Amino acid sequence: MRYGMNLLLWSGELNDSMLPVLHMLKNLGYDGVELPIFNLDLDYAKWGKKLDELGLARTAVTIRLADDNPISSDASVRAKGVELNKKTLDCCAAVGATTIVGPYHSALGHFSGNVRTADEWKWGVDSMRQTAEHAGKVNVTLGVEPLNRFETYLLNTHADAAKFCREVGHPRCRMMYDTFHSNIEEKSITEAIHSCADMLTHVHISENDRSTPGRGNVRWCENFDALREINYNGWLVVEAFGLALPEIAAATKIWRRMFDSEEQLARDSLAFMKSQVAKRWCS
């Protein structure tokens, strides 16, 4: 098992102010970090060297929005979504990120007002297949992320996301599981995890209030038991949000502080994950 921390708790992009954070996470014992890749113009090769020097592996996260929506009825908008997904993959390759996760299958926070259509599903599969073909060229794995109904309407359940990836039909197209979204959408955590076992490449550990995992109402025993049942052995990445960045706080609907400090959250989250794994994988 590898343990990571999503950097969106501190920043929406890599910059020099993040260096103390990276050192702190390394000293706490994290294996790697999850990098937000929204700005495609950074010198990611330079950051890859810095992270190599620190001994931190990396995964990455990105999104698509309404003007580059891969399931738009406008073919030019879909093409833009694929183009930006490919450019993001190039950034991943430059920085040394092995996996790119997130809701880049459709526009985050954009709704048609109706259920997804057969055309939207078809356009999404086609767009993702083109993205996956490029992912294969740059040696990066896709971790397609289903989100709750308040953030997207294309993929809400993990079974649907697994079906979507199977239809894409490319070895680089996989999916991720997120404890926050499953807490909202899934009737059975166990069934949800088993339904996507063959496609699962990444896991987000996120509490129901997006603060310190283990201190809320997520059914943690059920989550970790099911992950052990399918013999998952990959990244466990903490995804938590705070008030450090107004634009991220607004996007994630965080309106109050729910932890003592970012360092406390990171430290306690790592201890929590390791304790849960030790009970199941190491006994």
NULUMDREN-543620 format. One line per 4 residues: number of its first residue (from 0); their letters; for each residue x, y, z of N, C-alpha, C, O. Coordinates in steps of 0.1 Angstrom, whole numbers, m for minus. Atoms other than C-alpha are relative to their C-alpha. Layout:
% residues N
NUM	A	X Y Z X Y Z X Y Z X Y Z | ... $
% end
This chain:
% residues 283
0	MRYG	8 m12 0 0 0 0 9 12 0 19 13 7 | m7 m12 0 12 35 m7 m10 11 4 m22 11 1 | 8 m11 m7 0 66 12 3 14 m6 15 18 m7 | m2 m13 6 m5 100 m5 m9 10 6 m19 7 13 $
4	MNLL	8 m11 m5 m19 134 3 m2 10 m12 7 14 m19 | 4 m9 10 m38 156 m21 3 14 4 0 19 15 | m5 m14 m4 m22 191 m22 m11 11 m1 m8 22 3 | 11 m11 1 m56 209 m28 m4 5 14 m11 15 15 $
8	LWSG	2 m6 m13 m57 213 10 7 13 2 3 21 10 | m8 m12 m1 m31 240 5 0 9 m12 0 21 m11 | m2 m8 12 m30 251 m31 m6 m6 m12 m8 m18 m13 | 5 4 13 m45 249 m66 11 m3 m10 8 m8 m21 $
12	ELND	m10 3 9 m11 246 m82 14 0 8 15 6 19 | m13 0 m6 26 240 m74 6 14 m1 6 20 m11 | m8 m12 0 46 270 m64 10 m1 12 9 m10 20 | m10 1 m10 75 278 m41 m5 0 15 2 m6 23 $
16	SMLP	5 0 m13 53 283 m11 m4 m14 5 m6 m16 17 | 3 14 m4 45 246 m12 12 m8 4 10 m19 9 | m12 8 m3 81 235 m6 0 m4 15 3 m16 18 | 1 5 m14 77 235 33 m11 m10 2 m9 m19 10 $
20	VLHM	10 10 m1 45 216 29 5 m14 m5 2 m24 1 | m5 13 6 62 189 7 10 m6 10 10 m18 12 | m9 5 m10 90 186 33 m7 m6 12 m4 m16 17 | 7 4 m12 65 183 61 m7 m14 m3 m6 m23 5 $
24	LKNL	7 13 3 45 155 43 11 m11 m1 8 m22 3 | m11 11 0 78 136 36 4 m4 14 5 m16 17 | m4 3 m13 88 139 72 m11 m7 8 m7 m15 17 | 11 7 m7 54 127 84 0 m15 m4 m5 m23 3 $
28	GYDG	0 14 5 59 95 63 m8 m3 m12 m10 m15 m15 | 7 2 12 39 100 32 9 m5 m11 20 m1 m12 | m8 5 12 50 81 1 0 9 m11 9 9 m20 | 1 m9 12 38 107 m23 m11 10 2 m18 11 12 $
32	VELP	10 m11 0 15 136 m31 m8 0 m13 m3 m5 m23 | 9 m1 11 m14 142 m54 0 15 m5 m4 23 3 | m2 m13 5 m7 172 m76 m12 6 m8 m17 m1 m17 | 11 m6 8 m35 195 m89 7 5 m13 17 13 m13 $
36	IFNL	m6 m4 13 m28 200 m126 m12 8 m8 m19 2 m16 | 10 m9 7 m51 229 m137 8 10 m9 3 14 m20 | m9 m9 8 m23 253 m149 9 m8 m8 18 m15 m3 | m7 9 9 m9 236 m179 13 7 m5 21 1 m13 $
40	DLDY	m12 m7 4 19 262 m183 12 0 10 22 6 7 | m10 1 m9 40 254 m153 12 m9 m5 10 m17 m15 | m11 9 4 75 238 m156 m1 m12 8 6 m13 19 | 3 12 m8 64 204 m145 13 m9 1 14 m17 10 $
44	AKWG	m13 8 0 98 188 m154 8 5 12 14 m4 19 | m7 m5 m12 114 211 m128 m5 m5 13 2 m9 22 | 6 5 m12 89 201 m102 2 m15 2 3 m20 13 | m3 14 m1 95 165 m110 13 m3 6 15 m12 14 $
48	KKLD	m13 1 m6 131 169 m102 0 3 15 7 m4 23 | 1 m4 m14 123 186 m69 m6 m11 8 m2 m14 19 | 7 11 m8 99 158 m59 9 m12 0 8 m20 10 | m9 11 0 125 132 m69 10 2 11 14 m7 18 $
52	ELGL	m10 m3 m11 150 149 m46 m6 m2 14 1 m6 23 | 6 2 m13 125 148 m18 m4 m14 3 m7 m18 14 | 4 14 m2 117 112 m24 m15 m2 0 m20 m11 7 | 15 1 0 80 118 m30 m5 m4 m14 m2 2 m24 $
56	ARTA	7 5 13 61 98 m57 m12 9 m2 m15 17 7 | 11 m9 2 32 115 m73 m11 m6 m9 m8 m13 m19 | 12 2 9 m3 111 m88 m5 14 m2 1 24 3 | 5 m13 4 m23 140 m102 m15 0 m1 m21 m11 m2 $
60	VTIR	14 m2 1 m58 154 m103 m3 11 m9 4 22 m9 | 4 m11 8 m76 175 m129 m15 0 m2 m22 m10 3 | 14 0 3 m111 185 m140 m3 6 m14 7 11 m21 | 4 m7 12 m130 196 m171 m12 9 4 m20 6 14 $
64	LADD	10 m9 m3 m155 225 m172 m9 1 m12 m8 m6 m22 | 10 m1 11 m184 236 m194 5 3 m13 0 m2 m24 | m5 m4 13 m163 252 m221 9 m10 m6 14 m9 m18 | m8 11 6 m143 220 m226 m6 m14 5 1 m23 9 $
68	NPIS	8 12 m5 m170 194 m217 1 m12 m10 m4 m10 m21 | m1 11 9 m162 160 m232 m13 m7 m4 m12 m16 m13 | 13 6 4 m199 151 m234 m9 10 m6 m21 8 m7 | 8 m11 6 m211 184 m250 m6 m5 m13 0 m13 m20 $
72	SDAS	7 2 13 m235 182 m279 8 6 m12 6 3 m23 | m8 m7 10 m210 205 m297 13 m7 m2 21 m8 8 | m12 8 3 m183 185 m313 13 8 2 23 2 7 | m12 m8 m2 m158 214 m311 3 1 15 15 2 19 $
76	VRAK	m2 m1 m14 m163 216 m273 6 m13 5 15 m14 13 | m5 14 m3 m158 178 m270 15 m1 m4 23 m6 4 | m14 1 5 m126 181 m291 9 8 9 21 4 12 | m8 m8 m10 m113 209 m267 2 m8 13 13 m8 18 $
80	GVEL	m1 8 m12 m120 186 m238 11 m11 m1 19 m13 8 | m10 10 3 m99 158 m253 14 6 m1 23 1 4 | m13 m7 2 m72 182 m263 6 4 14 18 2 16 | m5 m4 m13 m69 195 m227 4 m12 8 13 m11 16 $
84	NKKT	m3 13 m7 m70 160 m213 14 m5 m4 22 m9 4 | m13 5 6 m40 151 m236 11 9 5 22 4 9 | m10 m10 m4 m21 183 m226 3 m3 15 14 m2 20 | m2 3 m14 m27 174 m189 8 m13 2 16 m14 11 $
88	LDCC	m8 13 0 m13 139 m196 14 3 m3 23 m3 3 | m14 m4 3 18 155 m210 6 6 12 18 4 15 | m5 m6 m12 22 175 m178 2 m11 10 12 m10 17 | m2 11 m9 18 143 m158 13 m7 m4 21 m11 5 $
92	AAVG	m12 6 5 45 127 m179 13 8 4 23 2 9 | m11 m9 m3 68 157 m173 3 0 15 15 0 19 | m2 m1 m15 63 157 m135 2 m14 6 6 m15 17 | m2 14 m5 65 119 m132 m12 m5 8 m11 m14 16 $
96	ATTI	12 5 m6 29 114 m121 m5 m13 m7 m6 m13 m20 | 3 13 6 19 78 m127 m15 m2 m4 m19 m9 m12 | 14 1 2 m19 83 m125 m6 14 0 m2 22 8 | 7 m12 0 m43 111 m133 m15 m3 4 m21 m10 m3 $
100	VGPY	13 3 m4 m76 111 m114 m9 13 m1 m4 23 m4 | 9 m11 0 m107 133 m113 m11 m1 m10 m12 m11 m17 | 12 1 8 m139 141 m131 2 7 m14 m5 16 m17 | m3 m5 13 m124 148 m165 m8 m7 m11 m5 m6 m23 $
104	HSAL	9 6 9 m151 127 m181 m11 9 m5 m17 7 m15 | 11 m10 3 m176 156 m181 3 13 8 12 13 15 | m3 m14 m6 m179 192 m169 m5 m1 15 m16 m4 18 | 3 m1 m14 m178 196 m131 m9 11 3 m7 23 m2 $
108	GHFS	9 m11 m4 m207 215 m117 m9 5 m11 m16 15 m9 | 9 m5 11 m225 218 m151 m11 m11 m2 m8 m23 m3 | 12 9 0 m260 203 m154 m9 4 m12 m11 15 m15 | 10 m2 10 m284 198 m183 m14 2 5 m22 8 m2 $
112	GNVR	14 0 m6 m314 196 m160 m7 m13 m2 m19 m14 2 | 6 13 3 m321 161 m172 10 m11 3 22 m9 6 | m9 11 m2 m307 126 m167 9 m1 m13 6 5 m23 | m9 1 12 m277 117 m190 m7 m7 m11 m16 m15 m9 $
116	TADE	6 6 12 m286 107 m225 9 m11 m5 21 m11 m2 | m9 10 7 m274 78 m246 11 7 m8 22 1 m9 | m10 m7 8 m256 103 m268 11 5 9 23 4 6 | m11 m5 m9 m238 119 m238 9 m12 5 21 m10 6 $
120	WKWG	m8 12 m4 m227 84 m227 10 m3 m11 22 m6 m9 | m8 4 12 m215 76 m262 11 10 m2 23 6 m5 | m10 m11 1 m197 110 m265 11 m1 11 23 0 8 | m9 2 m11 m181 104 m231 10 m11 m2 22 m10 0 $
124	VDSM	m9 11 3 m168 70 m240 10 3 m11 22 m1 m10 | m9 m3 11 m154 82 m273 11 10 4 22 8 0 | m10 m10 m5 m137 112 m257 10 m7 9 22 m4 8 | m9 7 m9 m122 90 m230 9 m10 m7 20 m12 m3 $
128	RQTA	m8 9 8 m110 65 m255 12 7 m7 23 2 m7 | m10 m8 6 m91 92 m273 10 4 11 23 4 8 | m9 m4 m11 m77 104 m240 9 m12 5 21 m11 7 | m7 12 m5 m67 68 m230 11 m4 m10 21 m9 m6 $
132	EHAG	m10 3 10 m49 63 m263 13 9 2 24 4 0 | m12 m9 m3 m27 93 m255 6 m4 13 19 m3 14 | m6 4 m13 m23 81 m219 10 m12 m2 20 m13 5 | m9 11 3 m8 49 m233 13 4 m6 23 m2 m4 $
136	KVNV	m12 m5 7 17 69 m254 9 6 10 22 5 9 | m8 m7 m10 29 88 m223 2 m8 13 8 m3 22 | m2 9 m11 27 59 m199 m6 5 13 0 4 24 | 8 m5 m12 1 74 m175 m13 m8 0 m19 m10 m10 $
140	TLGV	12 7 m2 m29 56 m161 m11 9 3 m9 18 12 | 12 m8 m3 m64 72 m161 m7 m6 12 m9 m18 13 | 9 4 m12 m84 70 m128 m12 8 m1 m14 18 6 | 12 m7 2 m118 81 m139 m8 0 13 m10 m10 20 $
144	EPLN	6 m2 m13 m137 95 m109 m15 2 m1 m19 13 m7 | 14 m3 m2 m175 92 m103 m2 10 11 5 9 22 | 3 m10 m10 m189 121 m83 m15 m1 4 m23 m7 m2 | 14 0 m4 m221 126 m63 m8 9 m9 m3 17 m17 $
148	RFET	10 m7 9 m252 140 m79 0 15 0 m5 21 m9 | 0 m14 m1 m246 175 m67 12 6 m8 13 19 m9 | m11 m5 7 m214 178 m88 1 m5 m14 7 2 m23 | 0 4 13 m220 158 m119 m13 m9 m2 m19 m13 7 $
152	YLLN	11 9 2 m247 137 m136 3 m11 m10 m5 m20 m12 | m3 11 9 m228 115 m160 3 m13 8 m2 m24 5 | m4 12 m7 m212 91 m135 m1 3 15 7 11 21 | 2 m2 m15 m225 90 m99 3 m13 8 7 m11 20 $
156	THAD	m3 12 m7 m220 53 m89 12 m6 m5 16 m4 m17 | m13 7 4 m189 32 m90 m3 m11 m10 6 m14 m18 | 4 10 10 m207 5 m109 m1 6 m14 3 0 m23 | 1 m7 13 m215 30 m136 13 4 m6 16 2 m18 $
160	AAKF	m13 m4 4 m180 42 m137 8 m12 m5 16 m10 m15 | m6 12 5 m167 7 m141 m5 m4 m13 3 m8 m22 | 6 3 13 m191 0 m169 5 10 m11 8 5 m22 | m5 m11 10 m180 33 m186 14 m4 m4 17 m3 m16 $
164	CREV	m14 3 3 m143 23 m184 1 m13 m8 10 m14 m17 | m1 12 8 m150 m12 m197 m4 3 m14 2 m3 m24 | 4 m3 14 m168 3 m227 11 8 m7 13 7 m19 | m11 m7 6 m138 26 m233 10 m11 m6 15 m9 m17 $
168	GHPR	m7 12 5 m119 m7 m236 15 2 m3 20 m3 m12 | m14 m3 1 m83 6 m232 7 m4 13 2 0 23 | m6 4 m13 m58 m9 m207 5 12 9 7 10 20 | m3 m12 m8 m49 27 m196 m11 7 6 m10 16 14 $
172	CRMM	12 m6 m6 m85 35 m187 m5 m8 11 m10 m19 10 | 5 6 m13 m92 26 m151 m8 11 7 m11 22 2 | 8 m10 m8 m112 43 m124 5 0 15 13 m8 19 | m4 m1 m14 m109 54 m88 m13 m1 9 m24 1 4 $
176	YDTF	11 1 m9 m131 49 m57 2 11 11 14 14 15 | 0 m11 m9 m139 78 m33 m10 m2 11 m22 m4 9 | 8 3 m11 m152 73 2 m11 11 3 m22 8 8 | 9 m11 m2 m169 107 3 m12 m1 m10 m23 0 m5 $
180	HSNI	11 2 10 m189 102 m29 m9 m12 2 m21 m12 1 | 7 13 m2 m198 66 m21 m9 2 13 m20 m4 13 | 8 m2 m12 m211 78 13 m13 7 m3 m23 5 4 | 12 m7 5 m237 99 m6 m8 m9 m9 m20 m10 m8 $
184	EEKS	7 6 11 m245 77 m35 m3 m15 1 m13 m20 m5 | 1 15 0 m241 40 m27 m9 m5 11 m9 m1 22 | 9 7 m9 m267 18 m11 8 m10 9 5 m12 20 | m9 9 m7 m240 m7 m2 15 3 m3 18 2 m15 $
188	ITEA	m14 m3 3 m203 2 2 7 m13 m5 15 m12 m14 | m6 13 4 m193 m35 m1 m3 m3 m14 6 m6 m22 | 3 3 14 m212 m40 m33 6 10 m10 10 6 m21 | m6 m10 8 m199 m7 m47 14 m3 m3 19 m3 m15 $
192	IHSC	m14 3 2 m163 m17 m42 2 m13 m8 11 m13 m17 | m1 12 8 m168 m52 m55 m4 2 m15 1 m5 m24 | 5 m2 14 m186 m39 m86 11 6 m9 10 5 m21 | m10 m6 8 m155 m20 m97 14 m6 2 24 0 m2 $
196	ADML	m13 5 m4 m128 m43 m85 10 m2 m12 22 0 m11 | m9 3 12 m115 m52 m120 5 13 m7 14 12 m15 | m4 m13 6 m112 m15 m129 7 9 9 12 20 5 | m4 m10 m10 m100 0 m97 15 1 0 23 m8 0 $
200	THVH	m14 m3 0 m66 17 m97 4 10 10 16 12 12 | m3 m11 m9 m68 44 m70 m11 2 10 m23 m1 7 | 10 m3 m10 m86 53 m38 2 13 7 13 16 11 | m1 m12 m8 m94 86 m22 m7 m3 14 m18 m9 15 $
204	ISEN	5 2 m14 m98 85 16 m5 14 4 3 23 7 | 6 m13 m2 m122 114 24 m12 m1 9 m21 m10 7 | 10 1 m10 m144 120 54 m13 6 m5 m13 14 m15 | 13 m5 4 m181 129 51 m1 15 0 m9 21 m8 $
208	DRST	0 m14 m1 m174 165 60 13 6 m6 16 18 m5 | m12 m4 7 m141 166 40 11 4 9 21 10 5 | m11 m3 m9 m120 170 71 8 m12 3 11 m20 m6 | m9 11 m3 m99 145 90 m6 m14 m1 m16 m16 7 $
212	PGRG	5 13 1 m106 109 80 0 m7 13 10 m7 20 | 0 7 m13 m117 88 109 m8 7 11 m10 2 22 | 7 m8 m10 m135 116 127 m14 4 m3 m20 13 2 | 14 m3 5 m168 116 109 m9 m12 m1 m8 m21 8 $
216	NVRW	10 11 0 m196 93 98 2 m9 m12 m7 m18 m14 | m2 10 11 m181 74 68 1 m13 7 7 m15 18 | 0 13 m6 m185 37 74 14 m7 m4 15 m14 m13 | m14 3 4 m148 31 75 3 m15 1 10 m21 m8 $
220	CENF	m2 15 m1 m149 m6 86 m4 m7 m13 2 m15 m18 | 6 6 12 m171 m15 57 9 3 m12 11 m5 m21 | m9 m4 11 m148 5 33 13 m8 0 16 m14 m11 | m13 7 0 m115 m11 44 m2 m15 m1 6 m22 m7 $
224	DALR	2 15 1 m130 m46 48 m2 m4 m15 3 m14 m19 | 3 3 14 m143 m45 12 13 2 m9 16 m6 m18 | m13 m1 7 m109 m32 m1 9 m11 2 16 m16 m7 | m8 11 m3 m92 m60 17 m6 m13 m8 2 m21 m13 $
228	EINY	6 11 7 m117 m85 2 4 m1 m15 5 m12 m20 | m4 0 15 m108 m75 m34 15 1 m1 20 2 m13 | m15 0 0 m71 m75 m24 6 13 m7 16 12 m14 | m5 m13 4 m66 m38 m32 13 2 6 15 0 18 $
232	NGWL	m13 m3 m5 m30 m28 m29 7 11 m9 16 8 m16 | m5 m11 8 m24 6 m44 1 12 8 3 12 20 | 0 m13 m7 m26 43 m35 m12 1 9 m23 m1 4 | 11 m6 m8 m47 55 m6 4 14 2 14 17 8 $
236	VVEA	m4 m14 0 m47 92 m10 m11 8 8 m23 7 5 | 9 m8 m7 m62 116 15 m5 12 m8 3 19 m14 | 5 m12 6 m85 142 0 m9 7 10 m20 3 14 | 6 m8 m10 m95 169 24 0 15 m5 9 18 m13 $
240	FGLA	0 m14 4 m104 206 19 m2 9 12 m8 5 22 | 1 m10 m10 m102 237 40 m3 14 m6 m9 15 m16 | 3 m14 4 m104 275 37 12 7 m5 11 19 m7 | m12 m7 5 m69 282 25 m1 7 m13 4 18 m15 $
244	LPEI	2 m6 13 m80 289 m10 m14 3 m3 m22 m6 m3 | 15 m3 1 m113 308 m15 m6 m7 m12 m18 m11 m11 | 6 6 12 m118 294 m50 m3 m15 2 m13 m20 m3 | 2 14 m3 m114 258 m38 m10 m2 11 m18 m11 10 $
248	AAAT	10 0 m10 m134 265 m7 m14 1 m6 m24 m5 m1 | 13 m3 6 m163 278 m28 m4 m12 m9 m16 m16 m9 | 3 11 9 m160 249 m53 m4 m13 8 m13 m21 4 | 3 12 m8 m161 223 m25 m10 2 11 m13 m7 19 $
252	KIWR	11 m4 m10 m187 242 m4 5 m2 15 m2 m8 23 | m6 0 m14 m164 245 27 m2 14 5 4 23 0 | 3 m13 m5 m177 273 48 4 2 15 3 12 21 | m5 m2 m13 m162 266 82 13 m9 2 15 m19 m5 $
256	RMFD	m12 8 m2 m129 253 96 m3 m12 9 m10 m11 19 | 4 12 m6 m131 217 107 12 m9 5 11 m21 7 | m11 7 m5 m96 208 118 9 10 7 8 22 4 | m8 m9 m7 m69 223 140 10 7 m9 12 19 m8 $
260	SEEQ	m9 m5 10 m43 227 113 2 m10 m11 m2 m22 m10 | m2 10 11 m34 212 79 10 m11 4 9 m22 0 | m10 10 m5 m4 195 96 m7 m10 8 m4 m22 7 | 7 10 m9 m27 179 122 m8 m9 m8 m8 m21 m6 $
264	LARD	8 8 9 m50 167 95 8 m10 m7 5 m22 m8 | m9 9 7 m22 152 75 6 m11 9 6 m22 5 | m6 9 m10 m6 136 105 m10 m11 4 m7 m23 4 | 11 9 m5 m38 121 119 m5 m9 m11 m9 m21 m8 $
268	SLAF	6 8 11 m50 109 85 9 m11 m4 5 m22 m6 | m10 10 3 m18 90 78 0 m11 11 0 m23 8 | 1 10 m11 m20 73 112 m12 m8 m1 m12 m20 2 | 13 7 2 m56 64 106 1 m10 m11 m3 m21 m9 $
272	MKSQ	m1 9 11 m50 49 72 9 m12 4 6 m24 1 | m9 11 m4 m20 29 85 m6 m10 10 m3 m22 9 | 6 9 m11 m39 16 115 m11 m9 m6 m12 m21 m2 | 10 8 6 m68 4 93 6 m11 m9 1 m22 m9 $
276	VAKR	m6 10 8 m45 m13 69 7 m11 8 6 m23 5 | m7 10 m9 m25 m30 97 m9 m10 6 m6 m22 7 | 10 9 m6 m57 m45 111 m4 m11 m10 m8 m22 m6 | 6 9 10 m65 m62 78 10 m6 m9 10 m18 m12 $
280	WCS	m9 5 10 m36 m65 54 13 m7 7 20 m15 1 | m13 4 m7 m8 m72 80 m2 m10 11 7 m14 17 | 2 9 m11 m25 m95 105 2 m15 m5 0 m24 3 $
% end
